[in-house]
Amino acid sequence: MALTKDFRETVQARVRRDRKFRRGLLRDAIEALLAGESALGREILRDYINATVGFPTLAEKTGLHVKTLHQMFGPKGNPTAANLFQIIACLQQHEGVQLRVVA
């Protein structure tokens, strides 16, 4: 189900003002990816990126073209594991968190 523009704007506004929510959103995206929900994980990451670092800055930090980043996180995106982990590392650094996997 596609989210409406108003909902996305509401989420992005909260991400900008609420650090706990922002970090939870990043965690939820990674958890979705690890659970095999790649489309959901990419969608959450796209919203997180738009509301925080932004695609142009992420492109500079990762060395990936901004258009490539947009495609990776689009509905038919399929980032390589190397690119995805590089992006996640960059987002963790930007947010000042170190996410861990616990069994």
C-alpha distances in whole Angstrom, upper triangle without the diagonal:
4,6,9,13,15,12,13,17,17,16,18,21,21,21,24,26,25,27,26,22,22,24,21,18,20,21,18,17,20,19,16,18,21,19,18,14,15,11,10,14,14,11,13,16,16,15,18,20,19,21,24,25,24,23,27,29,27,28,32,31,30,32,29,28,26,24,24,22,19,19,19,16,14,11,15,17,19,22,25,26,28,26,24,26,28,25,25,29,29,26,28,31,29,28,31,30,31,28,30,28,30,31
4,7,9,12,10,10,14,15,14,16,19,19,19,22,24,24,25,25,21,21,23,21,18,19,21,18,16,20,20,17,18,22,20,19,15,15,12,11,14,13,10,12,15,13,13,16,18,17,18,21,23,21,21,24,26,24,25,29,29,28,30,27,26,23,21,22,20,17,17,17,14,12,10,14,16,19,21,24,25,28,25,23,26,27,24,24,27,27,24,27,29,28,27,30,29,30,28,30,29,31,32
4,7,8,6,7,10,11,11,12,15,16,16,19,21,21,22,22,18,18,21,19,16,18,20,17,16,20,20,17,19,22,21,21,17,17,13,12,14,14,10,11,14,13,11,14,16,15,15,19,21,19,20,23,25,23,25,28,28,28,30,27,26,23,22,22,20,17,18,18,15,13,12,16,17,20,22,25,26,28,26,23,26,27,23,23,27,26,23,25,28,26,25,28,27,29,27,29,29,31,32
4,5,5,6,9,10,11,12,14,16,17,19,21,21,23,23,20,19,22,21,18,20,22,20,19,23,23,21,23,26,25,24,21,20,17,15,18,17,13,14,17,15,12,16,18,15,16,19,22,20,20,23,25,24,26,29,30,29,31,28,27,24,23,24,22,19,20,21,17,16,15,19,20,23,25,28,29,31,28,26,29,29,26,26,29,28,25,27,30,27,26,30,29,31,29,32,32,34,35
4,5,5,6,9,10,10,12,14,15,17,19,20,22,23,19,19,22,21,18,20,23,21,19,23,24,22,24,27,27,26,22,22,18,17,19,17,14,14,16,14,11,15,16,13,13,17,19,17,18,21,23,22,24,27,27,28,29,27,25,22,21,23,20,17,19,20,17,15,16,19,20,24,25,28,29,31,28,26,28,28,25,25,28,26,24,26,28,25,25,28,29,31,29,32,32,35,37
4,5,5,6,9,10,11,12,14,15,17,18,21,22,18,18,21,21,18,20,23,21,20,24,25,23,25,28,28,28,24,24,21,19,20,20,16,16,18,16,13,16,17,14,14,18,20,19,20,23,24,24,26,29,29,30,31,29,28,24,24,26,23,20,22,23,20,19,19,23,23,27,27,31,32,33,30,28,30,30,27,26,29,28,25,27,29,26,25,28,29,31,30,33,33,35,37
4,5,5,6,9,10,11,12,14,16,16,19,19,15,15,19,17,15,18,20,17,17,21,22,20,22,25,25,25,21,21,18,16,17,17,13,13,15,14,11,13,16,14,13,16,20,18,20,23,24,23,26,28,28,29,31,28,28,24,24,25,22,20,22,22,18,18,18,22,22,25,26,29,29,31,28,26,28,28,25,24,27,26,23,25,27,24,23,26,26,28,27,29,30,32,33
4,5,5,6,9,10,10,12,14,15,17,18,14,14,17,16,13,15,18,16,15,19,20,18,20,23,23,23,20,19,16,14,15,14,11,10,12,11,7,10,12,10,10,13,16,15,16,19,20,20,22,24,25,25,27,25,24,20,20,22,19,16,18,19,15,15,15,19,19,22,23,26,26,28,25,22,25,25,21,21,24,23,19,22,24,21,20,24,24,26,24,27,28,30,32
4,5,5,6,9,10,11,13,14,17,18,15,14,17,17,15,17,20,18,18,21,23,21,23,26,26,27,23,22,20,18,18,17,14,13,15,13,9,11,13,10,9,13,16,14,16,19,20,20,22,24,25,26,28,26,25,21,22,23,20,18,21,21,18,17,19,22,22,25,25,28,29,30,27,25,27,27,23,23,25,23,20,22,24,21,20,24,24,27,26,29,30,32,35
4,5,5,6,9,10,11,12,15,16,12,13,16,16,14,16,19,17,18,21,22,21,23,26,26,27,23,23,21,18,19,19,15,14,16,15,11,12,15,12,10,14,17,17,19,22,22,22,25,27,27,28,30,28,28,24,25,26,23,21,23,23,20,20,21,24,24,27,27,30,30,31,29,26,28,28,24,23,26,24,21,23,25,22,20,23,24,26,25,28,29,31,33
4,5,5,6,9,10,10,13,13,9,9,13,12,10,13,15,14,14,18,18,18,20,23,23,23,20,20,18,15,15,16,13,10,12,12,8,9,12,11,8,11,15,15,17,20,20,20,23,25,24,25,28,26,26,22,23,24,21,19,21,21,17,18,19,22,22,24,24,27,27,28,25,23,24,25,21,20,23,21,18,19,22,19,17,20,20,23,22,25,26,28,30
4,5,5,6,9,10,12,13,10,9,13,13,11,13,16,15,15,18,20,19,20,23,24,24,21,21,19,16,16,15,13,11,12,11,7,7,9,8,5,8,12,11,14,17,17,17,20,22,21,22,25,23,23,20,21,22,19,17,20,20,16,17,19,22,21,24,23,26,26,27,24,21,23,23,19,19,21,19,16,18,19,16,15,19,19,22,21,25,26,28,31
4,5,5,7,9,11,13,11,10,14,15,13,15,18,18,18,21,22,22,24,26,27,28,25,24,23,20,20,19,17,14,15,14,11,11,13,11,7,10,14,14,17,19,19,19,22,24,23,25,27,26,26,22,24,25,22,20,23,23,20,21,23,26,25,27,27,30,30,30,27,25,26,26,22,21,23,21,18,20,21,18,16,20,21,24,23,27,28,30,33
4,5,5,6,9,10,7,8,11,12,11,13,16,15,16,19,20,20,22,25,25,26,24,24,22,19,19,19,17,14,15,15,11,11,13,12,9,11,15,15,19,21,20,20,24,25,24,26,28,27,28,24,26,27,23,22,25,24,21,22,23,27,26,28,27,30,29,30,27,25,25,26,22,21,23,21,18,19,20,17,15,18,19,22,21,24,26,28,30
4,6,5,7,9,6,5,8,10,8,10,13,13,14,16,18,18,20,22,23,24,22,21,20,17,16,16,15,12,12,12,9,7,10,10,6,8,11,13,16,18,17,17,20,22,21,22,25,24,25,22,23,24,20,19,22,21,18,20,22,25,23,25,24,26,26,26,24,21,22,22,18,17,19,17,14,15,17,14,12,15,15,18,18,21,23,25,28
4,6,7,10,9,7,11,13,12,13,16,17,17,19,21,22,23,25,26,28,25,24,23,21,19,19,17,15,14,14,11,9,11,10,6,7,10,12,15,17,16,17,20,21,20,22,25,24,24,21,23,24,21,20,24,23,20,22,24,27,25,27,26,28,28,28,25,23,23,23,19,18,20,18,14,16,17,13,12,15,16,19,20,23,26,28,31
4,6,9,9,8,11,13,13,15,17,18,19,21,23,23,25,27,28,30,27,27,26,23,22,22,20,17,17,18,14,13,14,14,10,10,14,16,19,21,20,20,24,24,23,25,28,28,28,25,27,28,25,24,27,26,23,25,27,30,29,30,29,31,31,31,28,26,26,26,22,21,22,20,17,18,18,15,13,16,17,21,21,24,27,29,32
4,6,5,6,9,10,11,13,14,15,17,19,20,21,23,25,26,27,25,25,25,22,20,21,19,16,16,18,14,12,15,15,11,11,15,17,20,23,21,21,24,25,24,25,29,28,29,26,28,29,25,25,28,26,23,25,27,30,28,30,28,31,29,30,28,25,25,25,22,20,21,20,16,16,18,15,12,14,15,18,18,22,24,25,28
4,5,5,6,8,10,11,12,14,15,17,18,20,22,23,24,26,24,24,24,21,19,20,19,16,16,17,15,12,14,15,12,11,14,16,20,22,20,19,23,24,22,23,27,27,28,25,28,28,24,24,27,25,23,25,27,30,27,29,27,29,27,27,25,23,22,22,19,17,18,17,14,13,14,12,9,11,11,15,15,18,21,23,26
4,5,5,6,9,10,11,12,14,16,16,18,20,21,22,24,23,23,23,20,18,20,19,15,16,18,16,13,16,17,14,13,16,19,22,24,22,21,25,26,24,25,29,28,30,27,29,29,25,26,28,26,23,26,27,30,28,29,27,29,27,28,26,23,22,23,20,18,19,18,15,14,16,14,11,12,11,14,14,17,19,20,23
4,6,5,6,9,10,10,12,14,15,16,18,20,21,23,20,21,21,17,16,17,16,12,13,15,13,10,14,15,12,12,15,17,20,23,22,20,24,25,24,25,28,27,28,26,27,27,23,23,26,24,21,23,24,27,25,26,25,27,26,27,25,22,22,23,20,17,19,19,15,14,17,15,12,14,13,16,15,18,19,21,24
4,5,5,6,9,10,11,13,14,15,17,19,20,22,20,19,19,16,14,15,14,11,11,13,10,7,10,12,9,9,12,14,17,19,18,17,20,22,20,21,24,24,25,22,24,24,20,20,23,21,18,20,22,25,23,24,23,25,23,24,22,19,19,19,16,14,16,15,11,11,14,12,9,11,11,14,13,17,19,21,24
4,5,5,6,9,10,11,12,14,16,17,18,20,19,19,19,17,14,16,15,12,11,14,13,9,12,14,12,11,13,16,18,21,19,17,21,22,20,20,24,24,25,23,25,25,21,21,24,21,19,22,23,25,23,24,22,24,22,22,21,18,17,18,15,12,14,14,10,9,12,11,7,9,8,10,10,13,15,17,20
4,5,5,6,9,10,10,12,14,15,16,18,17,17,18,15,13,15,15,11,11,14,13,10,13,16,14,13,16,18,20,23,21,20,23,25,22,23,26,25,27,25,26,26,22,22,24,22,19,21,22,25,23,23,22,24,22,23,22,18,18,20,17,14,16,16,13,12,15,14,11,13,11,13,11,13,15,16,19
4,5,5,6,9,10,10,12,14,15,17,15,15,15,12,10,12,11,7,8,11,9,7,10,12,11,11,14,15,17,20,19,17,21,23,21,21,24,23,24,22,23,22,19,19,21,18,15,18,19,21,20,20,20,22,20,22,20,16,17,18,15,13,15,15,12,12,15,14,11,14,12,14,12,15,16,18,20
4,5,5,6,9,10,11,13,14,16,14,14,15,12,9,11,11,8,7,10,10,7,9,12,11,11,12,14,15,19,17,15,18,20,18,18,21,20,22,20,22,20,17,17,19,17,14,17,18,20,18,19,17,19,17,18,17,13,13,14,12,9,11,12,8,8,12,11,9,12,10,11,9,12,14,16,19
4,5,5,6,9,10,11,12,14,13,14,15,13,10,12,13,10,10,13,13,10,13,16,15,14,16,18,19,22,21,18,21,23,21,20,24,23,25,23,25,23,20,20,22,19,16,19,20,22,20,20,18,20,18,19,18,14,14,16,14,10,13,14,11,10,13,14,11,13,10,10,7,10,10,13,15
4,5,5,6,9,10,10,12,11,12,13,10,8,11,11,8,9,12,12,10,14,16,15,15,17,19,20,23,22,20,22,25,23,22,25,24,25,24,24,23,20,20,21,18,15,18,18,20,18,19,18,20,18,20,19,15,15,18,15,12,15,17,13,13,17,17,14,16,14,14,11,13,12,14,16
4,5,5,6,9,10,11,9,9,10,7,4,7,8,5,6,9,10,9,11,14,14,14,16,16,17,20,20,17,19,22,20,19,22,20,22,20,21,19,16,16,17,14,12,14,15,17,15,15,14,16,15,17,16,12,13,15,12,10,13,14,11,12,16,16,14,16,14,14,11,13,13,16,18
4,5,5,6,9,10,10,9,12,10,6,9,11,9,8,12,13,11,13,16,17,16,17,18,18,21,20,17,20,22,20,18,21,20,22,21,22,20,17,18,18,15,13,16,17,18,16,15,14,15,13,15,14,10,10,13,11,8,11,13,11,11,15,15,14,16,13,12,9,10,10,13,15
4,5,5,6,9,9,10,12,10,8,11,13,11,11,15,15,14,16,19,19,19,20,21,22,25,24,21,23,26,23,22,25,24,26,25,25,23,20,21,21,18,16,18,18,20,18,17,17,17,15,18,17,14,13,17,15,12,15,17,15,14,18,19,17,18,15,14,10,10,9,11,12
4,5,5,6,5,7,9,6,5,9,10,9,10,13,14,14,16,18,19,19,21,21,21,24,24,21,23,26,24,22,25,23,25,23,24,22,19,19,19,16,14,16,15,16,15,15,15,16,15,18,17,13,14,17,16,13,16,18,16,16,20,20,19,21,18,17,14,14,13,15,15
4,5,5,5,5,8,8,5,8,10,10,10,13,15,14,16,18,19,20,20,20,20,23,23,19,21,24,22,20,23,21,22,21,22,19,17,17,17,13,12,15,14,15,13,12,12,13,11,14,14,10,11,14,13,11,14,16,15,15,19,20,19,20,18,17,13,14,12,15,15
4,5,7,8,12,11,9,11,14,13,13,16,18,17,19,22,22,22,23,23,23,26,25,22,24,26,24,22,25,23,25,25,25,22,20,21,20,17,16,18,18,18,16,15,14,14,12,15,15,12,12,16,15,13,15,18,16,16,20,21,20,21,18,16,12,12,9,12,12
4,6,8,11,10,9,12,14,14,15,18,19,19,20,23,24,24,25,25,25,28,28,25,26,29,27,25,28,26,28,27,27,24,22,22,22,18,17,19,18,18,17,16,16,17,15,18,19,15,16,19,18,16,19,21,19,19,23,24,22,24,21,19,15,14,12,13,13
4,6,9,9,9,11,13,14,14,17,19,19,20,23,24,25,25,25,24,28,28,24,25,28,27,24,27,24,26,25,25,22,20,21,19,16,15,17,15,15,14,13,14,15,13,17,17,14,15,19,18,16,19,22,20,20,24,25,24,25,23,21,18,17,15,16,16
4,6,6,6,9,10,11,12,14,16,16,18,20,21,22,23,23,22,26,26,23,24,27,26,24,26,24,25,24,23,21,19,19,17,15,13,14,12,13,13,12,14,15,15,18,18,14,16,19,18,16,19,21,19,20,24,24,23,25,22,21,18,18,16,18,18
4,5,5,6,8,10,10,12,14,15,16,18,20,21,21,20,19,23,23,20,21,24,23,21,23,20,21,20,20,17,15,15,14,11,10,11,10,10,9,9,10,12,12,15,14,11,13,16,15,14,17,19,17,19,22,22,22,24,22,21,18,18,17,19,20
4,6,5,6,9,10,11,12,14,15,17,19,20,21,19,18,22,23,20,21,24,24,21,23,20,21,19,18,16,15,14,12,10,8,9,7,8,8,9,11,14,14,17,16,13,16,18,16,16,19,20,18,20,23,23,22,25,23,23,20,21,20,23,23
4,5,5,6,9,10,11,12,14,15,17,18,20,19,18,22,23,20,22,25,24,22,25,22,22,21,20,19,16,15,15,13,10,11,9,12,11,12,14,16,16,19,17,14,16,19,16,15,19,20,17,19,22,22,20,23,21,21,18,20,19,21,22
4,5,5,6,9,10,10,12,14,15,16,17,17,16,20,20,17,19,22,21,19,22,19,21,19,19,17,14,14,14,11,9,11,11,13,11,12,12,14,13,16,14,11,13,15,13,11,15,16,14,15,19,18,17,20,18,18,15,16,16,18,20
4,5,5,6,9,10,10,12,14,15,15,15,13,17,18,15,16,20,19,17,19,16,17,15,15,14,11,10,10,8,5,7,8,10,8,9,9,12,13,15,13,10,12,14,11,11,15,15,13,15,18,18,18,20,19,19,17,19,18,21,23
4,5,5,6,9,10,11,12,14,15,14,14,17,18,16,18,21,20,19,21,19,19,16,16,15,12,11,11,10,6,7,8,11,10,12,13,16,16,18,16,13,16,17,14,14,17,17,15,17,20,19,18,21,20,21,19,21,21,23,25
4,5,5,6,9,10,11,12,14,14,14,18,18,16,18,21,20,19,22,19,20,18,18,17,14,13,14,12,9,11,12,14,13,15,14,17,17,19,17,13,15,17,13,12,16,16,13,15,18,16,15,18,17,18,16,18,18,21,23
4,5,5,6,8,10,10,11,11,11,15,15,12,14,17,16,15,18,16,17,15,16,15,11,11,13,10,7,10,12,14,12,13,12,15,15,16,13,10,12,13,10,9,13,12,9,12,15,13,13,16,15,16,14,17,18,21,23
4,5,5,6,9,10,11,9,9,13,13,11,13,16,16,15,17,15,15,12,13,13,9,8,10,9,6,8,10,13,11,13,12,16,16,17,14,12,15,15,11,12,15,14,11,14,17,15,15,18,18,19,18,21,21,25,27
4,5,5,6,9,11,9,10,14,15,13,16,18,18,18,20,18,18,15,16,16,13,11,14,13,9,11,13,16,14,17,16,19,20,21,18,15,17,18,14,14,17,15,12,15,17,15,14,18,18,20,18,21,22,25,27
4,6,5,6,8,9,10,14,13,12,15,17,16,16,19,18,18,15,17,17,13,13,15,14,11,13,15,18,16,18,17,19,19,20,17,14,15,16,12,11,14,13,9,12,14,12,11,14,14,16,15,19,20,23,25
4,5,5,6,5,6,10,10,8,11,13,13,13,16,14,15,12,14,14,10,10,13,12,10,12,15,17,15,17,15,18,18,18,15,13,14,14,10,10,13,11,8,11,13,10,11,14,15,17,17,20,21,25,27
4,6,7,5,7,10,10,10,12,15,15,16,18,16,16,12,14,15,11,10,14,14,11,13,15,18,16,18,17,20,21,21,18,16,18,17,13,14,17,14,12,15,16,13,14,17,18,20,20,23,25,28,31
4,7,7,10,12,12,12,15,17,16,18,20,19,19,16,17,18,15,14,17,17,14,16,18,21,19,21,20,23,23,23,20,18,20,19,15,15,17,15,12,14,16,12,12,16,17,19,19,23,25,27,30
4,6,9,11,10,10,13,14,14,15,18,18,18,15,18,18,15,15,18,17,15,17,20,23,20,22,20,22,22,22,19,17,18,17,13,13,15,12,9,12,12,9,9,12,14,17,17,21,23,26,29
4,7,8,6,6,10,11,10,12,14,14,15,12,15,16,13,14,17,16,15,17,20,22,20,21,19,21,21,20,17,16,16,14,11,12,13,10,8,11,11,7,9,12,14,17,18,21,24,27,30
4,6,6,6,9,10,11,12,14,13,13,10,12,14,10,11,14,14,13,15,18,20,18,19,18,20,21,20,16,16,17,15,12,14,15,12,10,14,14,11,13,16,18,20,20,24,26,29,32
4,6,5,6,9,10,10,11,10,9,6,9,10,7,7,11,11,10,12,16,17,15,17,15,17,18,18,14,14,16,14,11,13,15,12,11,15,15,13,15,18,19,21,21,24,26,29,32
4,5,5,6,9,10,10,10,8,6,9,11,9,10,13,14,14,16,19,20,18,19,17,19,21,19,16,16,18,15,13,16,17,13,13,17,16,14,17,19,21,23,24,27,29,32,35
4,5,5,6,9,10,10,10,9,12,13,11,12,16,16,15,18,22,23,20,21,18,20,20,19,15,16,17,14,11,14,14,11,11,14,13,11,14,16,18,20,21,25,27,30,33
4,5,5,6,8,8,9,8,11,11,8,11,14,13,13,16,19,20,17,17,15,16,17,15,12,12,13,10,8,10,11,8,8,12,11,10,13,15,17,18,19,22,24,27,30
4,6,5,6,5,6,5,9,9,7,10,12,12,13,15,19,19,16,17,14,15,17,15,11,13,14,11,9,13,13,10,12,15,15,13,16,19,20,21,22,24,26,30,32
4,6,5,7,8,8,12,12,11,14,16,16,17,19,23,23,20,20,17,18,19,17,14,15,16,12,11,14,14,11,13,16,14,13,16,18,20,21,23,25,28,31,34
4,6,8,10,11,14,14,12,15,17,16,17,20,23,23,20,20,17,17,17,15,12,13,13,10,9,12,11,7,10,12,11,10,14,15,17,18,19,22,24,28,31
4,5,9,10,13,11,10,13,15,13,15,18,21,21,17,17,13,14,14,11,9,10,11,7,7,10,10,7,10,13,12,12,15,17,18,18,19,21,23,27,29
4,7,9,12,10,10,14,15,14,16,19,22,22,18,18,14,14,15,13,10,13,13,10,10,14,13,11,14,17,16,15,19,20,21,22,22,25,26,30,33
4,6,8,7,7,10,11,11,13,15,19,18,15,14,11,12,14,12,8,11,13,10,9,13,14,12,14,17,17,17,19,21,22,22,23,25,26,30,32
4,5,5,6,9,10,11,13,14,18,17,14,15,13,14,17,15,12,14,16,14,12,16,17,15,16,20,20,19,21,24,25,25,25,28,29,33,35
4,5,5,6,9,10,11,12,16,16,14,15,13,15,18,17,13,14,17,14,12,16,17,15,15,19,19,17,20,23,24,25,25,27,29,32,35
4,5,5,6,9,10,10,14,14,12,14,13,15,18,17,14,15,18,16,14,18,20,17,18,22,22,21,23,26,26,27,27,29,30,34,36
4,5,5,6,9,10,13,12,9,10,9,11,14,14,10,12,15,14,12,15,17,16,17,20,21,20,22,25,25,25,25,27,28,31,33
4,5,5,6,9,12,12,9,10,9,11,13,13,9,10,13,12,9,12,15,13,13,17,18,17,19,21,22,22,22,24,25,28,30
4,5,5,6,10,11,8,11,10,14,16,16,13,13,16,15,12,15,18,16,15,19,20,19,20,23,24,24,24,26,27,30,32
4,5,5,8,8,6,8,9,12,15,16,12,12,16,16,14,16,19,18,18,21,23,21,23,26,26,26,25,27,27,30,32
4,6,8,8,4,6,5,9,11,12,9,9,13,13,11,13,16,15,15,18,20,19,21,23,23,23,21,23,23,27,28
4,7,8,5,8,8,11,13,14,11,10,13,14,11,12,16,15,14,17,19,18,19,22,22,22,20,22,22,26,27
4,6,5,9,10,14,16,18,15,13,17,18,15,16,20,19,18,21,23,22,22,26,25,25,24,26,25,29,30
4,6,9,12,15,17,19,17,15,19,20,18,19,22,22,20,23,26,25,25,28,27,27,25,27,26,29,30
4,7,10,13,16,18,16,15,18,20,18,19,22,22,22,24,27,26,27,30,28,28,26,27,26,29,30
4,6,10,12,14,12,11,15,16,14,16,19,19,18,21,23,23,24,26,25,25,23,25,24,27,28
4,7,9,12,10,9,13,14,13,15,18,18,18,21,23,23,24,26,25,24,22,23,22,25,26
4,6,8,6,6,10,11,10,12,14,15,15,18,20,20,21,23,22,21,20,21,21,24,25
4,5,5,6,9,10,11,12,14,15,16,18,20,21,22,24,23,21,20,20,20,23,24
4,6,5,6,8,10,10,12,14,15,16,18,20,21,22,20,18,17,17,16,20,21
4,6,5,6,9,10,11,12,14,15,17,18,20,21,20,18,17,18,18,21,23
4,6,5,6,9,10,11,12,14,15,16,18,20,19,18,17,18,19,23,24
4,5,5,6,9,10,10,12,14,15,16,18,17,16,14,16,16,20,21
4,5,5,6,9,10,10,12,14,15,16,15,13,12,13,14,17,19
4,6,5,6,9,10,11,12,14,15,15,13,14,15,17,20,23
4,5,5,6,9,10,10,12,14,14,13,13,16,17,21,23
4,5,5,6,9,10,10,12,11,10,9,12,13,17,20
4,5,5,6,9,10,10,10,9,9,12,14,17,20
4,5,5,6,9,10,10,11,12,15,17,21,24
4,5,5,6,8,9,10,10,14,16,20,23
4,5,5,6,5,6,7,11,14,17,20
4,5,5,6,8,10,14,17,20,23
4,6,8,10,12,16,19,22,26
4,6,9,11,14,17,20,24
4,7,10,13,17,19,23
4,6,10,13,15,19
4,7,10,13,16
4,7,10,13
4,6,10
4,7
4
